[in-house]
Amino acid sequence: MKRILIINGPNLNLLGRREPGIYGSADMESCLAALRLRYQGSVEISYFQSNHEGAIIDKLHEVGFDTELDGIVLNAGAYTHTSLAIADAIAAIKVAVVEVHISNVHSREEIRHRSMISGVCKGVVAGFGLDSYRLGIEAIAAL
Ligand code: DQA
């Protein structure tokens, strides 16, 4: 059994209601339910969401040295583009982090092209809608 934590950053609690033309009309609860069903018996998926940079950092510290945790799928939302502190936290911990985005950030405004965290993550998945989370899980499971 693999163990994976999905962390969502700011505004991702509004999935399904937030700019559906960009992020789709499904919410995170149904995405999580579908993932848990799909990986029943093979991957245990836990979930954390916060709109606060420090809370995301605290969570990374809390789980980041857990030898039983196989990886973290992180959608840091807009903090992706701004947060050296989250990048430092990812660099500090032992557990592998895969950066995930629902939208293709590279086809959007220029400010979204830069990621502060890509360089300290194992890799990046972007642009596949909510399926980006599944692809992030697959990437960790294959490590
Ligand atoms: C996002 C892309 C970010 O630029 C944006 O700030 C988000 C969501 C995505 O999943 O596509 O909040 O990370």
Residues whose N, C-alpha, C, O or C-beta is under 5 A from the ligand:
A	BS01	DQA	P10 N75 G77 A78 V100 H101 I102 S103 R112
